[in-house]
Amino acid sequence: MKTMKHFITCMTILFIWVTGATASELTMAFLDGIKYYKAEEYAKAASAFSDVADAGIKNGKLFYNLGNAYLKNGRLGHAVLWYERALRLIPDDPDLKFNHEYVLSLIKDEPDDGNLPIFRVLFFWKHLMSATAIQWTGIMLNLFALLMLTIQVVRKKKKVKTPAYLFLILAVIFISTVFYNFYETAYIKEAVILPEQVSVRSGLTDNSTELFVLHTGTKVKIEKENAAFFRIFFSDGKIGWIKKSDAGIIY
């Protein structure tokens, strides 16, 4: 598992941007986190780094190392949550992707969704490429298509027509994927199960029928919520209610 590489440099630059009394407090919390992490006091390190994150600092490296601290402390659900949050900010970081894949291998629950393999086959690029890579691929394909169509108009060469439209179709597909990724991030809420085990129930009380059980680190979609509960979707046929305190929202 990869841990503190380049973290101190990145976070030092971050704290240069923060001013006033709050900066002093956050800097102390950050330095305490580093001290505790190096001393292998991972619970204290996670607490110190959490103080920084709770103050509104959104930094991929901070989130990544929060995940590391929780993983070292044996809190798999919290580790997955912070890695997922870090991926929203630094999706192409190789150390983060390595650690994220590692924690996913430790999760007990796997969704039983018959539609998932077909979706992955038809839209394989969405799962093999980062959102940034998909965005730039769409832009470049669109530019190539426009360039080839321009050449066709200027030189009146019909042989350019077929590849130009091929590039245009591919550009539309990738740009559509970009918009879907934006929609998914902005409007589809996901969360991670935090306790070792959670009973998913048919209603909003502890006496409601237990439908199934989920374990720490499992990622779910949030369909509805009220003051104290989420209705979550795990896979086809596995929908129910859990307490809000049992899940951390990925933002």
C-alpha positions in Angstrom: 0.0 0.0 0.0 1.4 3.4 -1.0 1.1 6.2 1.5 2.7 9.6 2.1 4.5 10.3 -1.2 4.5 14.0 -2.1 1.8 14.6 0.5 3.8 17.0 2.7 4.8 19.2 -0.2 1.3 19.4 -1.6 -0.3 20.2 1.7 2.3 22.8 2.6 1.4 24.7 -0.5 -2.3 24.3 0.3 -1.8 25.9 3.8 0.1 28.9 2.3 -3.3 29.9 0.8 -5.1 29.9 4.1 -4.8 33.0 6.3 -5.6 34.2 9.8 -6.2 32.3 13.1 -8.0 29.5 11.3 -4.8 28.9 9.2 -2.8 28.5 12.4 -5.2 26.0 13.9 -5.5 24.0 10.7 -1.7 24.0 10.2 -1.3 22.6 13.7 -3.9 19.9 13.1 -2.2 19.0 9.8 1.3 18.8 11.4 -0.2 16.7 14.2 -1.6 14.4 11.6 1.8 13.9 10.0 3.4 13.4 13.4 0.9 10.8 14.5 1.0 9.0 11.1 4.8 8.7 11.3 4.5 7.4 14.8 2.0 4.8 13.6 -0.7 6.3 15.8 -3.2 6.0 13.0 -6.4 6.8 15.0 -4.9 10.1 16.1 -3.7 10.8 12.6 -7.1 10.2 11.2 -8.7 12.5 13.8 -6.2 15.3 13.1 -6.6 15.1 9.3 -10.4 15.0 9.8 -10.2 18.3 11.7 -8.7 19.8 8.6 -11.3 18.3 6.2 -14.1 19.2 8.5 -13.0 22.9 8.3 -13.9 22.8 4.6 -10.6 22.0 3.1 -11.2 19.9 -0.1 -7.9 18.5 -1.3 -7.4 15.2 -3.0 -4.1 14.4 -1.2 -5.6 15.2 2.2 -8.6 12.9 1.5 -6.2 10.2 0.2 -4.1 10.2 3.3 -7.2 10.2 5.5 -8.1 7.0 3.7 -4.6 5.7 4.4 -4.9 6.5 8.1 -8.3 4.8 8.4 -7.1 1.7 6.5 -4.0 1.4 8.8 -6.4 1.7 11.7 -8.5 -1.1 10.4 -11.6 1.0 9.6 -12.3 -0.2 6.1 -15.6 1.6 5.5 -14.0 5.0 6.4 -11.0 4.2 4.2 -13.2 3.4 1.2 -15.2 6.6 1.8 -12.2 8.9 1.8 -10.6 7.2 -1.2 -13.8 7.6 -3.1 -13.9 11.3 -2.1 -10.3 11.7 -3.2 -11.1 10.1 -6.6 -13.6 12.9 -7.3 -10.7 15.4 -7.0 -7.6 13.5 -8.3 -8.9 10.6 -10.4 -5.7 9.9 -12.2 -3.4 9.7 -9.2 -1.6 6.3 -9.5 -1.0 5.8 -5.7 -4.7 6.6 -5.0 -5.9 4.2 -7.7 -3.6 1.4 -6.4 -4.8 1.8 -2.8 -8.5 2.1 -3.9 -8.2 -1.1 -5.8 -6.7 -2.8 -2.8 -9.5 -1.8 -0.4 -12.1 -2.8 -3.0 -10.6 -6.3 -2.9 -11.4 -6.4 0.9 -15.1 -5.7 0.6 -17.4 -8.6 1.2 -20.5 -7.5 -0.8 -20.8 -7.7 -4.5 -23.9 -6.4 -6.4 -26.0 -9.1 -8.1 -27.1 -7.1 -11.1 -27.7 -8.9 -14.3 -27.6 -5.7 -16.4 -24.2 -4.7 -15.2 -22.1 -6.9 -17.5 -24.0 -5.7 -20.6 -23.6 -2.1 -19.5 -19.9 -2.5 -19.0 -19.5 -4.1 -22.5 -21.5 -1.4 -24.3 -19.9 1.5 -22.4 -16.5 -0.1 -21.6 -14.6 3.2 -22.0 -16.4 4.7 -19.1 -14.9 2.1 -16.8 -11.4 2.0 -18.3 -10.8 5.8 -18.6 -11.0 8.6 -16.1 -13.6 11.4 -16.5 -10.8 13.8 -17.6 -9.5 11.4 -20.2 -13.0 10.9 -21.6 -13.5 14.7 -21.8 -10.2 15.3 -23.7 -10.9 12.4 -26.0 -14.3 13.8 -26.9 -12.7 17.2 -27.6 -9.9 15.8 -29.8 -12.3 13.6 -31.7 -14.6 16.6 -32.3 -11.7 18.7 -33.6 -10.6 15.9 -35.9 -14.1 15.6 -37.3 -14.4 19.4 -37.9 -11.0 19.5 -39.5 -11.8 16.7 -41.9 -15.2 18.2 -42.8 -13.5 21.5 -43.4 -11.0 19.8 -45.8 -13.9 18.1 -47.5 -15.7 21.4 -48.1 -12.6 23.2 -49.3 -11.2 20.5 -51.5 -14.5 18.9 -52.4 -13.0 15.4 -51.8 -15.7 12.8 -51.1 -13.2 10.3 -49.8 -12.8 12.4 -46.6 -16.5 12.1 -45.9 -16.7 8.6 -44.3 -13.8 9.0 -41.8 -15.0 12.5 -40.9 -18.5 11.3 -40.0 -16.9 8.4 -38.1 -14.9 10.8 -36.0 -18.0 12.9 -35.5 -20.0 9.9 -34.2 -17.3 8.9 -31.8 -17.0 12.5 -30.6 -20.8 12.6 -29.9 -20.5 9.3 -28.0 -17.6 10.6 -25.8 -19.1 14.0 -25.2 -22.4 12.4 -24.2 -20.5 10.3 -21.7 -19.0 13.5 -20.3 -22.4 14.9 -19.8 -23.6 11.7 -18.2 -20.5 11.7 -15.8 -21.4 15.3 -14.9 -25.1 14.3 -14.2 -24.0 11.2 -12.2 -21.7 13.3 -10.0 -24.1 16.2 -9.5 -27.4 14.4 -9.1 -26.8 10.7 -8.2 -25.8 10.5 -4.6 -23.7 7.6 -3.5 -22.6 6.5 0.0 -20.4 4.0 1.7 -21.4 1.7 4.5 -19.3 2.5 7.6 -20.1 0.0 10.4 -18.9 -3.6 10.2 -22.4 -4.8 9.4 -25.7 -3.0 8.7 -29.2 -4.4 8.5 -31.2 -3.0 5.6 -34.9 -2.8 6.6 -38.2 -2.4 5.0 -39.2 0.6 7.1 -37.9 3.4 9.3 -37.7 1.6 12.6 -35.5 -1.0 14.1 -38.5 -3.3 14.3 -39.0 -3.2 10.5 -38.3 -6.4 8.6 -34.7 -7.0 7.8 -34.4 -7.4 4.1 -30.7 -8.1 3.7 -27.3 -7.2 5.3 -24.5 -5.1 4.0 -20.9 -4.9 5.3 -18.4 -2.2 5.8 -17.0 -0.5 2.6 -19.9 -1.4 0.4 -21.0 1.4 -2.0 -24.7 2.1 -2.4 -26.9 4.7 -4.2 -29.2 6.9 -2.2 -32.7 7.1 -3.6 -34.6 9.0 -0.8 -33.8 10.4 2.6 -35.6 11.9 5.6 -34.3 13.4 8.8 -32.7 10.2 10.1 -32.8 7.5 7.3 -31.6 6.8 3.7 -33.4 4.6 1.3 -30.6 2.9 -0.5 -30.2 0.9 -3.7 -27.5 -1.8 -3.7 -28.5 -3.9 -6.7 -31.6 -5.3 -8.5 -34.1 -6.4 -5.8 -31.9 -5.1 -2.9 -33.5 -1.8 -1.9 -34.3 -0.7 1.7 -33.8 1.8 4.6 -30.7 2.4 6.8 -29.8 5.0 9.4 -28.0 8.0 8.1 -25.3 7.4 10.7 -24.5 4.1 9.1 -23.4 5.6 5.8 -21.0 8.3 4.6 -22.0 10.3 1.5 -19.4 10.6 -1.3 -18.9 14.2 -2.3 
